[in-house]
Amino acid sequence: MNETYYSRDQVLEIFGVQESFLDELEREELIICSILECAEDKVYPVDQIERIRIISTLVHELEVNLPGVEVILQMRENMILMRRQFDQILQALVKEIKLRLP
């Protein structure tokens, strides 16, 4: 699978944040960078770019502190997981109903 990565400089430019902001997010383990042999600097996969976007919005626009961001991200992940589980249950119900209908 060929995953897309963004360089640290690209991330700084896209979000208009300081390098210290990314360093803090990494220290707090809110984001995880990757190190590729072919890259000179840290890189970020697409899923981490989405997390950075969410974190940046929470911190800079909504003034949420990093502990609050961590709670919100965990709640978001739980909601996504619950939605997937709900979708699976719903698909199973639809399949069962189709089997029972003449």
PyMOL CGO cylinders between C-alpha atoms (Angstrom):
from pymol import cmd
from pymol.cgo import CYLINDER

trace = [
    CYLINDER, 0.00, 0.00, 0.00, 1.41, 3.37, -1.04, 0.3, 1, 1, 1, 1, 1, 1,
    CYLINDER, 1.41, 3.37, -1.04, 0.63, 5.88, 1.71, 0.3, 1, 1, 1, 1, 1, 1,
    CYLINDER, 0.63, 5.88, 1.71, 0.87, 9.63, 1.26, 0.3, 1, 1, 1, 1, 1, 1,
    CYLINDER, 0.87, 9.63, 1.26, 3.10, 11.55, 3.65, 0.3, 1, 1, 1, 1, 1, 1,
    CYLINDER, 3.10, 11.55, 3.65, 3.52, 15.26, 4.28, 0.3, 1, 1, 1, 1, 1, 1,
    CYLINDER, 3.52, 15.26, 4.28, 6.85, 16.78, 5.28, 0.3, 1, 1, 1, 1, 1, 1,
    CYLINDER, 6.85, 16.78, 5.28, 7.16, 18.82, 8.45, 0.3, 1, 1, 1, 1, 1, 1,
    CYLINDER, 7.16, 18.82, 8.45, 7.61, 21.97, 6.35, 0.3, 1, 1, 1, 1, 1, 1,
    CYLINDER, 7.61, 21.97, 6.35, 4.43, 21.21, 4.41, 0.3, 1, 1, 1, 1, 1, 1,
    CYLINDER, 4.43, 21.21, 4.41, 2.48, 20.74, 7.64, 0.3, 1, 1, 1, 1, 1, 1,
    CYLINDER, 2.48, 20.74, 7.64, 3.82, 24.02, 9.04, 0.3, 1, 1, 1, 1, 1, 1,
    CYLINDER, 3.82, 24.02, 9.04, 2.79, 25.81, 5.86, 0.3, 1, 1, 1, 1, 1, 1,
    CYLINDER, 2.79, 25.81, 5.86, -0.64, 24.16, 5.53, 0.3, 1, 1, 1, 1, 1, 1,
    CYLINDER, -0.64, 24.16, 5.53, -1.71, 24.96, 9.09, 0.3, 1, 1, 1, 1, 1, 1,
    CYLINDER, -1.71, 24.96, 9.09, 0.31, 28.11, 9.68, 0.3, 1, 1, 1, 1, 1, 1,
    CYLINDER, 0.31, 28.11, 9.68, 1.57, 26.83, 13.03, 0.3, 1, 1, 1, 1, 1, 1,
    CYLINDER, 1.57, 26.83, 13.03, 4.92, 27.16, 14.72, 0.3, 1, 1, 1, 1, 1, 1,
    CYLINDER, 4.92, 27.16, 14.72, 7.37, 24.27, 14.80, 0.3, 1, 1, 1, 1, 1, 1,
    CYLINDER, 7.37, 24.27, 14.80, 7.17, 24.35, 18.61, 0.3, 1, 1, 1, 1, 1, 1,
    CYLINDER, 7.17, 24.35, 18.61, 3.43, 23.58, 18.32, 0.3, 1, 1, 1, 1, 1, 1,
    CYLINDER, 3.43, 23.58, 18.32, 4.15, 20.34, 16.43, 0.3, 1, 1, 1, 1, 1, 1,
    CYLINDER, 4.15, 20.34, 16.43, 6.92, 19.49, 18.89, 0.3, 1, 1, 1, 1, 1, 1,
    CYLINDER, 6.92, 19.49, 18.89, 4.49, 19.92, 21.78, 0.3, 1, 1, 1, 1, 1, 1,
    CYLINDER, 4.49, 19.92, 21.78, 1.86, 17.75, 20.09, 0.3, 1, 1, 1, 1, 1, 1,
    CYLINDER, 1.86, 17.75, 20.09, 4.46, 15.03, 19.59, 0.3, 1, 1, 1, 1, 1, 1,
    CYLINDER, 4.46, 15.03, 19.59, 5.68, 15.30, 23.20, 0.3, 1, 1, 1, 1, 1, 1,
    CYLINDER, 5.68, 15.30, 23.20, 2.11, 14.99, 24.45, 0.3, 1, 1, 1, 1, 1, 1,
    CYLINDER, 2.11, 14.99, 24.45, 1.66, 12.03, 22.04, 0.3, 1, 1, 1, 1, 1, 1,
    CYLINDER, 1.66, 12.03, 22.04, -1.34, 13.68, 20.39, 0.3, 1, 1, 1, 1, 1, 1,
    CYLINDER, -1.34, 13.68, 20.39, 0.28, 13.12, 17.00, 0.3, 1, 1, 1, 1, 1, 1,
    CYLINDER, 0.28, 13.12, 17.00, 2.84, 10.63, 15.78, 0.3, 1, 1, 1, 1, 1, 1,
    CYLINDER, 2.84, 10.63, 15.78, 5.36, 11.45, 13.10, 0.3, 1, 1, 1, 1, 1, 1,
    CYLINDER, 5.36, 11.45, 13.10, 7.03, 8.89, 10.89, 0.3, 1, 1, 1, 1, 1, 1,
    CYLINDER, 7.03, 8.89, 10.89, 10.62, 8.68, 9.82, 0.3, 1, 1, 1, 1, 1, 1,
    CYLINDER, 10.62, 8.68, 9.82, 11.20, 7.31, 6.35, 0.3, 1, 1, 1, 1, 1, 1,
    CYLINDER, 11.20, 7.31, 6.35, 14.57, 6.29, 4.99, 0.3, 1, 1, 1, 1, 1, 1,
    CYLINDER, 14.57, 6.29, 4.99, 13.96, 8.35, 1.85, 0.3, 1, 1, 1, 1, 1, 1,
    CYLINDER, 13.96, 8.35, 1.85, 12.97, 11.50, 3.81, 0.3, 1, 1, 1, 1, 1, 1,
    CYLINDER, 12.97, 11.50, 3.81, 15.44, 13.88, 5.40, 0.3, 1, 1, 1, 1, 1, 1,
    CYLINDER, 15.44, 13.88, 5.40, 13.01, 15.08, 8.07, 0.3, 1, 1, 1, 1, 1, 1,
    CYLINDER, 13.01, 15.08, 8.07, 10.00, 13.82, 9.98, 0.3, 1, 1, 1, 1, 1, 1,
    CYLINDER, 10.00, 13.82, 9.98, 6.91, 13.14, 7.89, 0.3, 1, 1, 1, 1, 1, 1,
    CYLINDER, 6.91, 13.14, 7.89, 3.24, 12.79, 8.75, 0.3, 1, 1, 1, 1, 1, 1,
    CYLINDER, 3.24, 12.79, 8.75, 0.80, 10.31, 7.21, 0.3, 1, 1, 1, 1, 1, 1,
    CYLINDER, 0.80, 10.31, 7.21, -2.64, 11.52, 6.11, 0.3, 1, 1, 1, 1, 1, 1,
    CYLINDER, -2.64, 11.52, 6.11, -4.39, 10.30, 9.28, 0.3, 1, 1, 1, 1, 1, 1,
    CYLINDER, -4.39, 10.30, 9.28, -2.04, 12.44, 11.37, 0.3, 1, 1, 1, 1, 1, 1,
    CYLINDER, -2.04, 12.44, 11.37, -2.70, 15.44, 9.12, 0.3, 1, 1, 1, 1, 1, 1,
    CYLINDER, -2.70, 15.44, 9.12, -6.40, 15.11, 9.95, 0.3, 1, 1, 1, 1, 1, 1,
    CYLINDER, -6.40, 15.11, 9.95, -5.55, 14.97, 13.66, 0.3, 1, 1, 1, 1, 1, 1,
    CYLINDER, -5.55, 14.97, 13.66, -3.36, 18.06, 13.34, 0.3, 1, 1, 1, 1, 1, 1,
    CYLINDER, -3.36, 18.06, 13.34, -6.23, 19.87, 11.59, 0.3, 1, 1, 1, 1, 1, 1,
    CYLINDER, -6.23, 19.87, 11.59, -8.64, 18.98, 14.37, 0.3, 1, 1, 1, 1, 1, 1,
    CYLINDER, -8.64, 18.98, 14.37, -6.16, 19.84, 17.12, 0.3, 1, 1, 1, 1, 1, 1,
    CYLINDER, -6.16, 19.84, 17.12, -5.24, 23.14, 15.49, 0.3, 1, 1, 1, 1, 1, 1,
    CYLINDER, -5.24, 23.14, 15.49, -8.90, 24.13, 15.22, 0.3, 1, 1, 1, 1, 1, 1,
    CYLINDER, -8.90, 24.13, 15.22, -9.59, 23.15, 18.83, 0.3, 1, 1, 1, 1, 1, 1,
    CYLINDER, -9.59, 23.15, 18.83, -6.55, 25.00, 20.19, 0.3, 1, 1, 1, 1, 1, 1,
    CYLINDER, -6.55, 25.00, 20.19, -6.46, 28.11, 18.03, 0.3, 1, 1, 1, 1, 1, 1,
    CYLINDER, -6.46, 28.11, 18.03, -10.12, 28.75, 17.27, 0.3, 1, 1, 1, 1, 1, 1,
    CYLINDER, -10.12, 28.75, 17.27, -11.93, 27.23, 20.25, 0.3, 1, 1, 1, 1, 1, 1,
    CYLINDER, -11.93, 27.23, 20.25, -9.14, 27.81, 22.81, 0.3, 1, 1, 1, 1, 1, 1,
    CYLINDER, -9.14, 27.81, 22.81, -9.21, 24.25, 24.13, 0.3, 1, 1, 1, 1, 1, 1,
    CYLINDER, -9.21, 24.25, 24.13, -6.14, 23.27, 26.16, 0.3, 1, 1, 1, 1, 1, 1,
    CYLINDER, -6.14, 23.27, 26.16, -4.16, 20.12, 25.29, 0.3, 1, 1, 1, 1, 1, 1,
    CYLINDER, -4.16, 20.12, 25.29, -5.67, 17.93, 28.04, 0.3, 1, 1, 1, 1, 1, 1,
    CYLINDER, -5.67, 17.93, 28.04, -9.10, 18.93, 26.70, 0.3, 1, 1, 1, 1, 1, 1,
    CYLINDER, -9.10, 18.93, 26.70, -7.96, 18.15, 23.17, 0.3, 1, 1, 1, 1, 1, 1,
    CYLINDER, -7.96, 18.15, 23.17, -6.91, 14.69, 24.29, 0.3, 1, 1, 1, 1, 1, 1,
    CYLINDER, -6.91, 14.69, 24.29, -10.34, 14.03, 25.80, 0.3, 1, 1, 1, 1, 1, 1,
    CYLINDER, -10.34, 14.03, 25.80, -12.13, 15.33, 22.69, 0.3, 1, 1, 1, 1, 1, 1,
    CYLINDER, -12.13, 15.33, 22.69, -9.98, 13.20, 20.37, 0.3, 1, 1, 1, 1, 1, 1,
    CYLINDER, -9.98, 13.20, 20.37, -10.65, 10.09, 22.47, 0.3, 1, 1, 1, 1, 1, 1,
    CYLINDER, -10.65, 10.09, 22.47, -14.39, 10.80, 22.47, 0.3, 1, 1, 1, 1, 1, 1,
    CYLINDER, -14.39, 10.80, 22.47, -14.26, 11.32, 18.68, 0.3, 1, 1, 1, 1, 1, 1,
    CYLINDER, -14.26, 11.32, 18.68, -12.49, 7.98, 18.19, 0.3, 1, 1, 1, 1, 1, 1,
    CYLINDER, -12.49, 7.98, 18.19, -15.05, 6.25, 20.43, 0.3, 1, 1, 1, 1, 1, 1,
    CYLINDER, -15.05, 6.25, 20.43, -17.91, 7.78, 18.45, 0.3, 1, 1, 1, 1, 1, 1,
    CYLINDER, -17.91, 7.78, 18.45, -16.37, 6.64, 15.15, 0.3, 1, 1, 1, 1, 1, 1,
    CYLINDER, -16.37, 6.64, 15.15, -15.96, 3.12, 16.53, 0.3, 1, 1, 1, 1, 1, 1,
    CYLINDER, -15.96, 3.12, 16.53, -19.54, 3.07, 17.83, 0.3, 1, 1, 1, 1, 1, 1,
    CYLINDER, -19.54, 3.07, 17.83, -20.79, 4.27, 14.43, 0.3, 1, 1, 1, 1, 1, 1,
    CYLINDER, -20.79, 4.27, 14.43, -18.95, 1.44, 12.69, 0.3, 1, 1, 1, 1, 1, 1,
    CYLINDER, -18.95, 1.44, 12.69, -20.40, -1.08, 15.12, 0.3, 1, 1, 1, 1, 1, 1,
    CYLINDER, -20.40, -1.08, 15.12, -23.89, 0.35, 14.62, 0.3, 1, 1, 1, 1, 1, 1,
    CYLINDER, -23.89, 0.35, 14.62, -23.48, 0.16, 10.83, 0.3, 1, 1, 1, 1, 1, 1,
    CYLINDER, -23.48, 0.16, 10.83, -22.43, -3.50, 11.11, 0.3, 1, 1, 1, 1, 1, 1,
    CYLINDER, -22.43, -3.50, 11.11, -25.44, -4.32, 13.28, 0.3, 1, 1, 1, 1, 1, 1,
    CYLINDER, -25.44, -4.32, 13.28, -27.74, -2.50, 10.88, 0.3, 1, 1, 1, 1, 1, 1,
    CYLINDER, -27.74, -2.50, 10.88, -26.29, -4.39, 7.89, 0.3, 1, 1, 1, 1, 1, 1,
    CYLINDER, -26.29, -4.39, 7.89, -26.78, -7.69, 9.71, 0.3, 1, 1, 1, 1, 1, 1,
    CYLINDER, -26.78, -7.69, 9.71, -30.40, -6.78, 10.47, 0.3, 1, 1, 1, 1, 1, 1,
    CYLINDER, -30.40, -6.78, 10.47, -31.09, -5.82, 6.87, 0.3, 1, 1, 1, 1, 1, 1,
    CYLINDER, -31.09, -5.82, 6.87, -29.55, -9.09, 5.69, 0.3, 1, 1, 1, 1, 1, 1,
    CYLINDER, -29.55, -9.09, 5.69, -31.65, -11.08, 8.18, 0.3, 1, 1, 1, 1, 1, 1,
    CYLINDER, -31.65, -11.08, 8.18, -34.86, -9.27, 7.19, 0.3, 1, 1, 1, 1, 1, 1,
    CYLINDER, -34.86, -9.27, 7.19, -34.18, -9.93, 3.49, 0.3, 1, 1, 1, 1, 1, 1,
    CYLINDER, -34.18, -9.93, 3.49, -33.71, -13.63, 4.22, 0.3, 1, 1, 1, 1, 1, 1,
    CYLINDER, -33.71, -13.63, 4.22, -36.99, -13.86, 6.13, 0.3, 1, 1, 1, 1, 1, 1,
    CYLINDER, -36.99, -13.86, 6.13, -39.11, -11.98, 3.58, 0.3, 1, 1, 1, 1, 1, 1,
    CYLINDER, -39.11, -11.98, 3.58, -40.70, -14.13, 0.85, 0.3, 1, 1, 1, 1, 1, 1,
]
cmd.load_cgo(trace, "trace")
